[in-house]
Structure formats: structure tokens, C-alpha cells
Amino acid sequence: MEWTKERIHEITEAQHKFFRTGETLDVNWRIDKLIKLKIAMQTHQHELELALKEDLGRSDTEAYLCDIGSVILEIDEAIAGLKKWAAPETHFSGVLCFPSMITKVYKMPYGTTLIISPFNFPILLSLGVLTASIAGGNTAVIKASSKSMHCTAAMQKLIRDTFPENYVTVIDGGHEVADWCLEERFDKIFYTGSPKVGKHVLAEAAKNLTPAALELGGENGNWCVIRKDADLKDAARKIAFFKAMNAGQVCININQIAVAEEAAMPFINELIKAFAMQLGENPERNEEFPHLISRRAYDSCAEEAEQYRDRILWGGKGDPNTLRYAPTIIYPVKAEEPIVNHELFNPLLPIVPFPDDEIDQMLDTIASREHGLSLYVFTKDMKWAKKVMQTQQYGGGCINEVCLHLMVKGVPFNGTGHSGMGAYHGEWGFREFTHPSTVLIGSTKFNLPLREHPYSGTEGKLKKAVLKFLER
């Protein structure tokens, strides 16, 4: 379908009108819609797997692990927790509010929401966010990526088969279509993608004072720090798995590694073994290894690798016909070099050595840059590791592990600064798509004149004395 400004406006207005009917306010109604979404995911699973294979070269297992199964887990958590999350809170109003002693906090949906999703996890970052929007009682327009066109088409079919368009709609198209969506007056915007586009989304949202959540990759990428006392074999296995995932096109993936120079070569040797064990000696020929999203992304990756050709210790090979580029270890790299100062979003892996006794200076370098979406540290010194994770600025992360913080139920996924704002997953997603409304229930009996005029003379002094006593 060809999208026009008029068609997008028509859909947005229809969703506003449907929301005003109040139908989405009923929690049981929302749970029913979440169950329908889960059934749709299961019914269309094969189509989604084929689309992920076509767009990103994913195997069925990786497609299920990273996109389809993760959405189903998100839906299950929302179904199980929604009644508790949505229940009004009851608070004691406090002595100053006597005799109106009861205050309620209602969790109200924003209304009509816009979800702008990226290409790298096109199902998870569209339908996973939709889960939070539905749980919150909203309607939703999803502007899916034009780069992952097969996944977008599969989602359009799934949503058309499941919901009316005045409740949920998936829109395709490029930047022009996205801008037409941003011109509409939505009640909440949720964007996942790059900081550059995130700034544009926020600027457009500001025109209507629309609250926005941004999940961004971070301009300088995500750091992994390996101390000399780390279990190097364990670290290498986990990092190899993670860097291979989706060919490095992961917003929380490791962009660069800072490794203690005392352990650098032993670690690199273990990393080479781990890549070869998991992907073979020629990953670019391995059909299980995902490919880059486009020829432009492939060429950008290959060109940057060529700039460091003399320091490539493993990888550095690709196939432009399949768009696969092998995970590529580049060593040594200085922290000031260009490759360490932007988000890569590909399988290149620069490694920055530092003297282990100068770890504080290394952390200062990391802290001086834009905040990453994730941070990973490998060490046996848990006291030091916990201190680092409590003092650095980043979205989320792991100690002696990679990426699994994303899978933990009941905790937020979010960024900070140039890696985003807002949080979601589970109850945090429900909170992101609702606003708390505080309502004091007033009493018509026993009201005292304490707050009323006059404030002067003996009566005013008495009122002030009583207020000071009550406010202690």
C-alpha cells in the first residue's frame, strides 16, 4: 500500500476516536488482546522466521531466541502481571489533608501511541513494545523499518489478521513516511534507533509536548573491560557468541574491548578459538551466521576494516553477494582512534590495551564519552566490579556475562543520555505507557478552617502554629 499524509492522518484520527470510547480502559479487555497477540505470534511463527531469514540471514533458532520467543515471554509476563500493575494504589493523605484521608493513584493510558522500530530486531522492537502499549491501555501505530521489508510485511499481515486498524496498525515506508507520522498529534512516542534520529524524533515530539521514550545505541558504543585476573576462556566464549549475534547489529552489543595488556594476547588467542569453534574458520561462508542488513552496511563495514588491515588478527573477510562479513579482531587500537569513537553496528571488534594498574585512567576515558547503552566487565574482583557498575553512567550491563540482563523479568531495560530515556520490559513497560493520576477523595464532614482566611491577627498566628506542628 502507498502511504500518504492523508491516509496516516485518517488512521490516527480513527485511533483517537476509538480510544475515546473507553473500551481499552478495561483490564480484562487488554488481557484478551494480549492473548490474541500471543496466539498470532504462534500462528505466524513460520512466516516471521522466514522473514527474519530473508532480511537478516537468521537461522530459525536465532530468530526464535532473539525476536519471536522474546516477544512471547514479554506477552506472558504482561498477562500474568497486568491486574496487579493496573490496580489503583491507595495512599493515606496525611494529617494536613484531614478529614480527606484517602488518596488514589490511577494508572491511566496515554491514548494513541506511535512506535517507531528499527531493522535489527524488527519483531521484538515492534511487537515487544506493542505489548507494553496494549498492557497500558493504548492504541498503537507502528512505523516499522523499510530496511527489514520482509519482516515489516509479515507484521502487517499478522496485525491485520488480529486487530482492527483503529486499534493497531503497522505502517511501512522510509523517512518521509516516518516524518508524516511525527507530524500527527500522538499521545506518546516510543522510538528505537540511533541518537541522530532520536534527536529529530524528540524535536518533533516537542512541538506538541508529546512525551517520548528513546532507546538508542549510544554514539561511542558500548565498552567491555577485561582485567588481567579475568577468566579469559570464559570471557572469550561469551564475547564471541555475542559479537556473532545478528552480525553485531545489536544496540547492546560490545563495540570495543579494553583489555589489560598483561592478558591481551592470551585473551585474543582464546577469542580466536571461540570464534572458530562457534562459526568455523570462515564465518562469511557459514549459512547460520547472519548477514548485514544492506549492501551499504556491508560496504561501510568492509571499508572500515580495510583502514585497519595491518592490525587484523582474525577475520577481515566478507562476501558482498551474501552480505556476510566475518567477526574481525583488530589489535592494538588506541582509545583515541576513530573506530573506537562511534557505534559500529557490525562484526568489527577493536581491542584497546591498557596497563592493568591504570584501570582508573581507562574508566575515566570511558566516562568522558557519551553514555553507552550497556557496559560489561570481566574480573574475579567482585568488589571492584560492583563499584564500577555503581559509579559509571550507562544503561545496563553485566559482570562476567554479556547481554543476559536483557532477559531478566521484572527489571527495566533503558539507556541514559545519548543512549536514551525512558524504560520498558514487564511492569516498567506498563509504566512507560501509562501516566499516574493522583486523586484525593474529599470529605464533606468535619472540615476545619485551618487553610482558609483570615491569616492575620491571633487567628492567623494560631493557624501557623498548628501548621508548623503538623508539618514536623
C-alpha positions as CSV (number, residue, x, y, z in Angstrom):
1,M,0.0,0.0,0.0
2,E,1.2,3.5,-0.8
3,W,1.0,5.6,2.4
4,T,0.1,9.3,2.2
5,K,-0.1,12.1,4.8
6,E,-3.9,12.0,4.5
7,R,-4.1,8.2,5.0
8,I,-1.9,8.4,8.1
9,H,-4.0,11.2,9.5
10,E,-7.1,9.2,8.8
11,I,-5.8,6.2,10.8
12,T,-4.5,8.4,13.6
13,E,-7.9,10.2,14.0
14,A,-9.7,6.8,13.9
15,Q,-7.5,5.6,16.7
16,H,-8.1,8.7,18.8
17,K,-11.8,8.2,18.3
18,F,-11.7,4.6,19.3
19,F,-9.6,5.4,22.4
20,R,-12.2,7.9,23.5
21,T,-14.9,5.1,23.6
22,G,-13.2,3.9,26.8
23,E,-13.0,0.3,25.6
24,T,-9.3,0.0,26.2
25,L,-9.6,1.0,29.8
26,D,-10.9,-2.4,30.9
27,V,-8.0,-4.5,32.1
28,N,-9.7,-7.8,31.2
29,W,-10.2,-6.4,27.6
30,R,-6.5,-5.7,27.4
31,I,-5.6,-9.2,28.7
32,D,-7.8,-10.6,25.9
33,K,-5.9,-8.6,23.3
34,L,-2.6,-9.7,24.7
35,I,-3.7,-13.3,24.5
36,K,-4.8,-12.7,20.9
37,L,-1.3,-11.2,20.1
38,K,0.4,-14.3,21.6
39,I,-1.8,-16.6,19.5
40,A,-1.0,-14.6,16.5
41,M,2.8,-14.8,17.2
42,Q,2.5,-18.6,17.4
43,T,0.2,-18.9,14.4
44,H,2.5,-16.7,12.2
45,Q,5.8,-18.1,13.7
46,H,7.0,-19.7,10.5
47,E,6.2,-16.6,8.4
48,L,8.2,-14.5,10.9
49,E,11.1,-16.9,10.8
50,L,11.2,-16.8,7.0
51,A,11.1,-13.0,7.1
52,L,14.0,-12.8,9.5
53,K,16.0,-15.2,7.4
54,E,15.3,-13.1,4.3
55,D,16.1,-9.7,5.9
56,L,19.0,-10.7,8.2
57,G,20.1,-14.2,7.4
58,R,19.0,-15.5,10.7
59,S,18.6,-19.2,11.4
60,D,15.3,-20.4,12.8
61,T,16.9,-20.8,16.3
62,E,18.4,-17.4,16.4
63,A,15.1,-15.9,15.0
64,Y,13.2,-17.5,17.9
65,L,15.8,-16.7,20.6
66,C,16.2,-13.0,19.7
67,D,12.8,-12.0,18.3
68,I,9.8,-14.3,18.4
69,G,10.3,-16.1,21.7
70,S,11.4,-12.9,23.4
71,V,8.1,-11.3,22.4
72,I,6.1,-14.3,23.7
73,L,7.9,-14.1,27.0
74,E,7.1,-10.3,27.2
75,I,3.4,-11.1,26.5
76,D,3.3,-13.8,29.1
77,E,4.7,-11.5,31.7
78,A,2.2,-8.8,30.9
79,I,-0.8,-11.2,31.0
80,A,0.4,-12.6,34.4
81,G,1.1,-9.2,36.0
82,L,-1.3,-6.8,34.4
83,K,-4.1,-6.8,37.0
84,K,-1.6,-6.1,39.8
85,W,0.2,-3.4,37.8
86,A,-3.0,-1.6,36.8
87,A,-4.7,-1.8,40.2
88,P,-5.2,1.7,41.7
89,E,-2.9,2.5,44.6
90,T,-4.4,3.7,47.9
91,H,-2.4,6.2,50.0
92,F,-3.0,7.9,53.4
93,S,-3.5,11.5,52.6
94,G,-1.7,12.8,55.7
95,V,-2.8,14.8,58.7
96,L,-2.7,18.1,56.8
97,C,-5.5,16.8,54.5
98,F,-7.8,15.9,57.4
99,P,-10.6,14.8,57.1
100,S,-9.9,13.7,53.5
101,M,-7.7,10.8,54.4
102,I,-7.8,8.6,51.3
103,T,-5.9,9.3,48.0
104,K,-5.9,7.1,45.0
105,V,-3.3,6.8,42.2
106,Y,-4.8,5.6,39.0
107,K,-2.7,4.2,36.2
108,M,-4.1,5.9,33.1
109,P,-3.2,5.1,29.5
110,Y,-1.7,8.0,27.4
111,G,-4.1,7.3,24.5
112,T,-2.8,6.8,20.9
113,T,0.8,5.8,20.7
114,L,3.4,5.9,17.9
115,I,6.0,3.1,18.0
116,I,9.0,3.6,15.6
117,S,11.0,0.5,15.3
118,P,14.4,-0.4,13.8
119,F,15.6,-3.1,11.4
120,N,18.0,-5.1,13.6
121,F,15.4,-6.8,15.8
122,P,12.3,-5.9,13.8
123,I,9.8,-8.2,15.5
124,L,11.0,-7.8,19.1
125,L,11.4,-4.0,18.9
126,S,7.9,-3.6,17.3
127,L,5.7,-6.2,18.9
128,G,7.6,-6.3,22.2
129,V,6.9,-2.6,22.6
130,L,3.4,-3.0,21.3
131,T,2.9,-5.4,24.2
132,A,3.6,-2.7,26.7
133,S,1.4,-0.3,24.8
134,I,-1.6,-2.7,24.9
135,A,-1.0,-3.5,28.5
136,G,-1.1,0.2,29.3
137,G,-4.5,0.5,27.6
138,N,-3.4,2.4,24.5
139,T,-4.0,2.2,20.8
140,A,-0.9,2.0,18.6
141,V,0.5,2.9,15.2
142,I,3.8,1.0,14.4
143,K,6.1,2.6,11.9
144,A,8.3,-0.3,11.0
145,S,11.7,-0.2,9.3
146,S,11.8,0.0,5.5
147,K,15.2,-1.8,5.6
148,S,13.7,-5.1,7.0
149,M,10.9,-5.1,4.5
150,H,10.0,-8.8,4.7
151,C,9.6,-8.6,8.5
152,T,7.5,-5.4,8.1
153,A,5.3,-7.2,5.6
154,A,4.9,-10.2,7.9
155,M,4.0,-8.0,10.8
156,Q,1.4,-6.1,8.7
157,K,-0.3,-9.4,7.9
158,L,-0.1,-10.6,11.5
159,I,-1.6,-7.4,12.8
160,R,-4.3,-7.2,10.1
161,D,-5.4,-10.7,10.9
162,T,-5.6,-9.9,14.6
163,F,-6.7,-6.3,15.3
164,P,-8.7,-3.6,13.5
165,E,-6.7,-0.7,12.2
166,N,-8.4,1.8,14.5
167,Y,-6.7,-0.2,17.4
168,V,-3.3,-1.3,16.0
169,T,-1.8,-0.6,12.6
170,V,1.6,-1.3,11.0
171,I,2.9,1.3,8.6
172,D,5.8,0.8,6.2
173,G,7.9,3.2,4.2
174,G,11.0,5.4,4.6
175,H,12.0,8.6,6.4
176,E,9.3,10.6,4.6
177,V,6.6,8.4,6.0
178,A,8.1,8.5,9.5
179,D,8.1,12.3,9.3
180,W,4.4,12.2,8.3
181,C,3.7,10.1,11.4
182,L,5.7,12.5,13.6
183,E,3.6,15.4,12.3
184,E,0.5,13.8,13.8
185,R,-0.5,14.6,17.4
186,F,0.2,11.3,19.2
187,D,-0.1,11.0,23.0
188,K,3.1,9.0,23.4
189,I,6.0,8.2,21.1
190,F,8.4,5.3,21.6
191,Y,11.5,5.3,19.3
192,T,14.3,2.8,19.0
193,G,17.3,3.6,16.8
194,S,20.3,5.9,16.5
195,P,21.0,9.0,18.6
196,K,21.0,11.2,15.5
197,V,17.4,10.2,14.6
198,G,16.5,10.2,18.2
199,K,17.2,13.9,18.4
200,H,14.9,14.5,15.4
201,V,12.1,12.5,17.0
202,L,12.5,14.4,20.3
203,A,12.4,17.7,18.4
204,E,9.2,16.8,16.6
205,A,7.6,15.4,19.8
206,A,8.4,18.7,21.5
207,K,6.2,20.6,19.0
208,N,3.1,19.0,20.6
209,L,4.8,18.5,24.1
210,T,4.3,14.7,23.4
211,P,6.2,12.5,26.0
212,A,8.7,10.3,24.2
213,A,10.8,7.3,25.2
214,L,14.1,6.8,23.3
215,E,16.1,3.6,23.2
216,L,19.4,4.4,21.5
217,G,22.6,2.7,20.8
218,G,24.9,5.4,22.1
219,E,27.3,7.5,20.0
220,N,30.5,6.0,21.2
221,G,29.3,2.4,21.5
222,N,29.3,0.0,24.4
223,W,32.5,-0.9,26.3
224,C,33.7,-4.2,27.6
225,V,36.5,-4.1,30.2
226,I,38.7,-7.2,30.8
227,R,41.0,-7.2,33.8
228,K,44.2,-9.3,33.9
229,D,42.6,-11.6,36.6
230,A,39.5,-12.4,34.5
231,D,38.7,-16.0,33.3
232,L,39.9,-15.4,29.8
233,K,38.4,-18.5,28.2
234,D,35.0,-17.9,29.7
235,A,35.1,-14.2,28.6
236,A,36.1,-15.2,25.1
237,R,33.3,-17.7,24.6
238,K,30.7,-15.3,25.8
239,I,32.0,-12.4,23.8
240,A,32.3,-14.5,20.6
241,F,28.7,-15.6,20.9
242,F,27.5,-12.1,21.5
243,K,29.6,-10.4,18.7
244,A,28.3,-13.0,16.3
245,M,24.7,-12.4,17.2
246,N,22.9,-10.7,14.4
247,A,26.3,-9.9,12.8
248,G,27.0,-7.3,15.5
249,Q,23.8,-5.4,14.7
250,V,22.7,-5.2,18.3
251,C,22.2,-2.0,20.2
252,I,23.6,-3.5,23.4
253,N,26.5,-5.4,21.7
254,I,30.1,-4.8,22.6
255,N,31.5,-2.1,20.4
256,Q,35.1,-2.2,21.7
257,I,37.1,-4.1,24.3
258,A,39.5,-2.6,26.8
259,V,41.7,-5.4,27.9
260,A,44.6,-5.4,30.4
261,E,47.8,-5.5,28.2
262,E,49.2,-8.2,30.5
263,A,46.3,-10.5,29.4
264,A,45.7,-9.1,25.9
265,M,47.4,-11.8,23.7
266,P,46.2,-14.8,25.8
267,F,42.6,-13.4,25.7
268,I,42.9,-12.8,21.9
269,N,44.1,-16.3,21.4
270,E,41.1,-17.6,23.3
271,L,38.8,-15.3,21.4
272,I,40.1,-16.6,18.0
273,K,39.5,-20.2,19.2
274,A,36.0,-19.3,20.4
275,F,35.0,-17.7,17.0
276,A,36.4,-20.6,15.1
277,M,34.6,-23.1,17.4
278,Q,31.3,-21.4,17.0
279,L,31.4,-20.2,13.4
280,G,34.2,-22.1,11.7
281,E,37.3,-20.7,10.2
282,N,35.4,-18.9,7.5
283,P,32.3,-17.4,9.1
284,E,31.4,-15.5,6.0
285,R,30.7,-18.9,4.4
286,N,28.6,-20.1,7.3
287,E,24.9,-20.0,6.4
288,E,24.0,-19.9,10.1
289,F,25.9,-16.7,10.6
290,P,23.6,-13.7,10.0
291,H,24.4,-11.1,7.4
292,L,24.4,-7.3,7.4
293,I,21.1,-5.6,6.5
294,S,22.2,-4.0,3.2
295,R,24.9,-3.5,0.7
296,R,25.5,-0.1,2.1
297,A,26.1,-1.5,5.6
298,Y,28.3,-4.2,4.2
299,D,30.4,-1.7,2.3
300,S,30.8,0.5,5.3
301,C,32.0,-2.4,7.4
302,A,34.4,-3.6,4.8
303,E,35.8,-0.1,4.1
304,E,36.5,0.5,7.8
305,A,38.1,-2.9,8.2
306,E,40.5,-2.0,5.3
307,Q,41.7,1.1,7.2
308,Y,43.0,-1.3,9.9
309,R,44.1,-4.1,7.6
310,D,47.6,-4.3,9.1
311,R,46.2,-4.9,12.6
312,I,43.6,-7.5,11.8
313,L,44.4,-10.7,13.7
314,W,41.4,-12.7,12.7
315,G,38.6,-12.3,10.2
316,G,38.7,-9.3,7.9
317,K,36.9,-11.3,5.1
318,G,33.4,-11.0,3.6
319,D,31.2,-11.9,0.8
320,P,29.4,-9.0,-0.9
321,N,26.9,-11.4,-2.5
322,T,25.6,-12.8,0.8
323,L,26.4,-9.6,2.8
324,R,28.2,-11.7,5.4
325,Y,31.3,-10.2,7.0
326,A,33.3,-12.3,9.4
327,P,33.8,-11.2,13.0
328,T,37.1,-9.2,12.8
329,I,39.6,-8.8,15.7
330,I,41.6,-5.5,15.3
331,Y,44.6,-5.1,17.7
332,P,46.1,-3.0,19.0
333,V,43.9,0.1,18.8
334,K,44.3,3.3,20.8
335,A,41.3,4.7,22.6
336,E,41.5,8.0,20.6
337,E,41.3,6.3,17.2
338,P,38.1,6.8,15.0
339,I,37.0,3.2,15.1
340,V,36.6,3.5,18.9
341,N,34.7,6.7,18.8
342,H,31.5,5.8,17.0
343,E,28.9,3.0,17.2
344,L,30.0,0.2,14.8
345,F,26.8,-1.9,14.4
346,N,28.7,-4.6,12.6
347,P,31.1,-7.5,13.4
348,L,34.3,-5.4,13.7
349,L,35.8,-5.7,17.2
350,P,38.6,-3.2,18.1
351,I,40.7,-4.1,21.1
352,V,42.3,-1.4,23.2
353,P,45.1,-2.5,25.6
354,F,45.8,-0.7,28.8
355,P,48.2,-1.4,31.8
356,D,46.0,-3.1,34.5
357,D,47.3,-0.8,37.2
358,E,46.0,2.2,35.1
359,I,42.4,0.9,35.1
360,D,41.2,4.1,36.7
361,Q,42.5,6.2,33.8
362,M,40.8,3.7,31.4
363,L,37.5,4.2,33.2
364,D,37.9,7.9,33.1
365,T,38.3,7.8,29.3
366,I,35.1,5.7,29.1
367,A,33.3,8.1,31.4
368,S,34.3,11.2,29.5
369,R,32.4,10.0,26.4
370,E,28.7,9.7,25.7
371,H,27.0,7.2,27.9
372,G,26.6,3.7,26.4
373,L,23.5,1.6,26.4
374,S,25.5,-1.2,28.1
375,L,28.7,-1.9,30.0
376,Y,30.4,-5.2,30.6
377,V,33.3,-6.1,32.9
378,F,35.2,-9.3,33.4
379,T,37.2,-9.9,36.5
380,K,37.4,-12.0,39.6
381,D,37.4,-8.9,41.8
382,M,33.7,-8.6,42.6
383,K,34.1,-5.7,45.0
384,W,35.8,-3.7,42.3
385,A,33.3,-4.8,39.6
386,K,30.3,-3.8,41.7
387,K,31.9,-0.4,42.5
388,V,32.4,0.2,38.8
389,M,28.8,-0.7,37.9
390,Q,27.6,1.6,40.6
391,T,29.7,4.6,39.6
392,Q,29.8,4.6,35.8
393,Q,27.0,6.0,33.6
394,Y,25.4,3.5,31.2
395,G,22.0,1.9,30.5
396,G,22.5,-1.6,31.9
397,G,25.1,-4.4,31.8
398,C,26.7,-7.5,33.3
399,I,29.6,-8.6,35.4
400,N,31.3,-11.7,33.9
401,E,28.5,-12.1,31.4
402,V,27.0,-10.5,28.3
403,C,23.5,-9.4,27.2
404,L,21.5,-11.6,29.6
405,H,20.4,-8.6,31.7
406,L,18.0,-8.0,28.8
407,M,16.2,-11.3,29.6
408,V,15.6,-10.8,33.3
409,K,12.0,-10.4,34.3
410,G,10.9,-7.6,36.5
411,V,13.8,-5.3,35.7
412,P,14.0,-2.2,33.4
413,F,15.7,-2.0,30.0
414,N,16.8,1.5,29.3
415,G,19.5,4.0,28.3
416,T,20.8,7.3,29.7
417,G,22.0,10.4,28.0
418,H,22.9,9.6,24.3
419,S,21.8,6.0,24.8
420,G,18.2,7.0,25.6
421,M,15.5,7.9,28.1
422,G,12.6,6.0,29.5
423,A,12.5,2.3,30.3
424,Y,10.5,-0.8,29.4
425,H,10.0,-4.6,29.7
426,G,7.4,-6.1,32.0
427,E,6.0,-3.7,34.6
428,W,8.5,-1.0,33.5
429,G,6.9,-1.1,30.0
430,F,3.5,-0.8,31.5
431,R,4.7,2.3,33.5
432,E,6.2,3.8,30.3
433,F,2.9,3.6,28.5
434,T,0.7,4.9,31.4
435,H,0.7,8.1,33.5
436,P,-0.1,8.1,37.2
437,S,-3.1,10.3,38.1
438,T,-3.4,11.2,41.8
439,V,-6.9,11.7,43.1
440,L,-7.7,12.8,46.6
441,I,-11.2,11.7,47.8
442,G,-12.6,14.6,49.7
443,S,-14.8,14.5,52.8
444,T,-17.8,16.8,53.2
445,K,-17.8,16.4,57.0
446,F,-15.6,17.7,59.8
447,N,-13.7,20.2,57.6
448,L,-11.6,22.6,59.7
449,P,-11.0,26.3,58.6
450,L,-7.2,25.8,59.0
451,R,-6.4,26.6,55.4
452,E,-8.9,29.4,55.0
453,H,-8.5,33.2,55.5
454,P,-8.0,35.1,57.7
455,Y,-4.2,34.6,58.0
456,S,-3.7,37.7,60.2
457,G,-4.1,38.5,63.9
458,T,-4.4,36.0,66.7
459,E,-6.3,33.5,64.5
460,G,-3.5,33.6,61.8
461,K,-0.8,33.0,64.4
462,L,-2.7,30.1,65.8
463,K,-3.2,28.6,62.3
464,K,0.5,29.0,61.6
465,A,1.5,27.3,64.9
466,V,-0.8,24.4,64.2
467,L,0.6,24.0,60.6
468,K,4.2,24.0,61.9
469,F,3.2,21.4,64.4
470,L,1.5,19.2,61.8
471,E,4.4,19.5,59.3
472,R,7.1,18.3,61.7
